[in-house]
């Protein structure tokens, strides 16, 4: 019961702090003309969103980090090596995303860092994470006890870790294309991982994740349709990185595939589209990522988001069962 009270308390802290922070930050972003540039390839419904403030990921990142440090100072949370790694990831990927958003705004185009630059940044962060993970005696086995799987990966686990971090951060980034889509799906996924973390003995990581869920819910107050602010790469890269590193730290790497399956499908749709065009010289989807395909079919933005949220919730419930009983 005490743990439940703690979880509810940190969730409410995250929610209230991000809502309040958003009240101050959004006017500042507007005053600084930190507006999102919209691709010329999207529909007219998106073109009218031109100029909506971006870098809104700061609304949930800054309160989450600050409150975590306060709770550690108060003894409410323990600064474990795992929590230190998570804090590094959320800040490092946020900085990388911030640079991408800043350059996009500065150049007045929908392009910030080049693909090689962004990949190099993600790779360097992932390498640091692997170093910290191994320094703390991290487990290099892939274990699914219920399926009788126990694979000692050795040094190859580092490659696997890099793949998860880079893939997850890019996947959330690609999914961030409709009002509330990436934020809502991330909140659902983090609820699943917070429960899994607590149930398998990672209380501090679980409480941190509940705090992040609360902050994301506060952000959604401003990000649901019609969005008053976008999270930008500042938020999406950070969320994807944190999602992957929590799955790694609680040794539920395969559960990530279940909980974050919508993000995976969104990414696969882009890969398949490129492959189809190069091989068959025609499109497989009307437009990618997948949510844009539904838009081209005539679906309303809010209906697409609701459908994806519902599917994400079902997957999260399956992920909780799979993650706890591994």
Secondary structure, DSSP 4 states (H G I P E B T S, - for coil): -HHHHHHHHHHHHHHHHHHHHHHHHHHHHHHTT-BPPPPTTS-HHHHTTTT-B--TTHHHHHHHHHHHHHHHHHTSS---HHHHHHHHHHHHHHHHHHHHHHHHHHTTSS--S-HHHHHHHHHHHHHHHHHHHHHTT---EEEEGGGTEEEE-TTHHHHHHHHHHHHHHHHHHHHTTSTTHHHHHHHHHHHHHHHHHHHTT-HHHHHHHHHHHHHHHHHHHHHSSSPS---HHHHHHHHHHHHHHHHHHTT-HHHHHHHTHHHHHHHHHHHHHHHHHHHHSS-SSSSSSHHHHHHHTT--HHHHHHHHHHHHHHHHHHHHHHHHT-
